[in-house]
Amino acid sequence: MWKFFRNKENINDTSIISVNMNNIPKHIGIIMDGNGRWAKEKNLPRTMGHKAGVETIRDIVKECSTLGVKYLTLYAFSTENWKRPSQEVNALMNLLVEYLKKELDELHNNNVIINTIGNIKKLPSVCQKELKDAFEKTKNNSGLVLNLALNYGGRDEILRAIKSMYKDLQEGKIIIDNIDDEVFSTYLYTANMPDVDLIIRPSGEQRISNFLLWQSAYAEFWYSDIKWPDFKKEHLHKAIYDYQNRDRRFGGVKHK
């Protein structure tokens, strides 16, 4: 099954993008980059860029759900983002609470499961409460799993997994000779989820920034100069279209 979309990344481009609905990525990760620069270009405070970025989240979550994406992981706040000015950090935390309160019912009605990856114990208590309430309300849904990566870092995740696995080794819960990729993956925040298929990064930067380091071993990457507040569903379609037209060999060779 194919679905056709008009390409609006360039307003003068009237080409049609054909997305194969039978080859939609199961797991998409997005590094939501460019909010601050978007605001600066418009002579606005950085916080206004983050607020505009929340509007984009609403549209992209809805479109991923419509397309049949099973998992969407949004890099919302990294372990390194605490280095930012306290005013900006506080604004981000307030936006998180505002987003959950405003969108929870609609997300729930659309069968979305709200999940978090990262050490949320370091977040303000009000954020922790809203996240836990959102998970409890939506955990029995069967649609898109929306992973909010908060106080998340790929290296931190791997170190936590190693420590937890070492503890189980000491207690005899696992045997060292039985440890493989599959076993190790169960100690990650994304346990029981498929590895990420496609990572999208808008804003022009081309680096992974400590995001899903283990899970992205064979991910396809898609970059765009479009900053996150200006990222539309048409850009998502283009990223998926490009993903579908790549030769994914997972270290092997292409069979003729």
Secondary structure, DSSP 8 states (H G I E B T S, - for coil): -EEEEE--SSTT---EEEEETTS--SEEEEE---HHHHHHHTT--HHHHHHHHHHHHHHHHHHHHHHT-SEEEEEEEETTGGGS-HHHHHHHHHHHHHHHHHHHHHHHHTT-EEEEES-GGGS-HHHHHHHHHHHHHHTT--S-EEEEEEEE-HHHHHHHHHHHHHHHHHTTSS-GGG--HHHHHTTSTTTTS---SEEEE-SS----TTSSTTTTTT-EEEE-SS-GGG--HHHHHHHHHHHHTS---TTS----
